Amino acid sequence: MTITETGIQELPVDLLDPNPDNPRRSVGDVTELADSIRSQGIKQNLLVVPHDLTDGDRVEHRYRVVIGHRRLAAAKQAGLATVPCKVEALAHREELEIMLVENTQREQLTVLEEADAIQGLLQLGATIQQTADQLGRSQTYIRERRRIARIGDRVRESREDFAQLSFTELQAIAEFDGDLEAQEELAGAAGGNEFAWTLDRCRDRRERRKWVGEARDAIGGLGLESLPVDVERYFMSPDGYELARSFSGVEDSFRDQWRDYAQDHDTDNLFVHVFDDAAVVVAYRAAESDASDMKARRERQRHEREAQAERERPFRELDERSRRLREQWTARPCSSSNSTG
């Protein structure tokens, strides 16, 4: 019998290599299993495939584990020199399918580990339907984990316990594929009380960005000109222009709002400005006398804002002092009091 033939064989543990594609990233603590193996031996064979390592002209015949990673680790810990193995010749995709089914049936995989393994199968040519049938899952189940598998390394590495996040949290992070800012925010908030609030904020920001993008496209198609001056606020008329209308609200697109507006208003000689927080202002050039009045009005508004800020300054300073006192108080070390009796 040669060491490379298939069938049940006692193989040296030194010739067995863990499978790099094993969905389960860690075998965990195998101390109890090692104790059991010392007293009773290995009751179930490992499944391995032959693989050769080449070093120049030298070829070393070795084996890669498909099923039995924990048993191999425990056998090494127990001091066994050989372990019983069933040797089979399997295609790479077959290896991954077997490992995935074995681990999911034993409920040993995290959501992320399972997602990565499913993605690996799909990359090897398996269809969503084939993978669903193999695992006894729905196609929706497979698609959801495929989306989770697309979460990039930068987000995964943003926290040490990322692999332990729940399916709901990972699903929410995967929802923002391509939006690294949102994914990192959600990863940071996962496991805390503010996760739902952060998710709502990210979704709202996404809707606003979508609305703004569609508004810019619509404005280009309508042939409207951009305001040639800076616009500070969507409710304030810019220098030399009079505010005609502002549009906002992501529920209705700018195109639809503009269409309703244009039915009852003259839209000639209008200029527009788009704000990133989902608002569009439309203005017309003011007459010279109006422009002079407007400049004076804006100057009054500026003085009023400065006066208001000055009135609020003592309250802000008091607020800041109070905050610092609270921080100093909470940072004080607790001292234990001695009692005599």
Secondary structure, 3 states (H helix, E strand, C coil): CCCCCCEEEEEEHHHEECCCCCCCCCCCCCHHHHHHHHHHCCCCCEEEEEEEEEECCEEEEEEEEEECHHHHHHHHHHCCCEEEEEECCCCHHHHHHHHHHHHHHCCCCCHHHHHHHHHHHHHCCCCHHHHHHHHCCCHHHHHHHHHHHCCCHHHHCCCCCHHHCCHHHHHHHHCCCCCHHHHHHHHHHCCCCCHHHHHHHHHHHHHHHHHHHHHHHHHHHHCCEECCCCCCCCCCCCCCEEEEEEEECCCCCHHHHHHHHHHHCCCCCEEEEEECCCEEEEEEECCHHHHHHHHHHHHHHHHHHHHHHHHHHHHHHHHHHHHHHHHHHHHCCCCCCCCCC
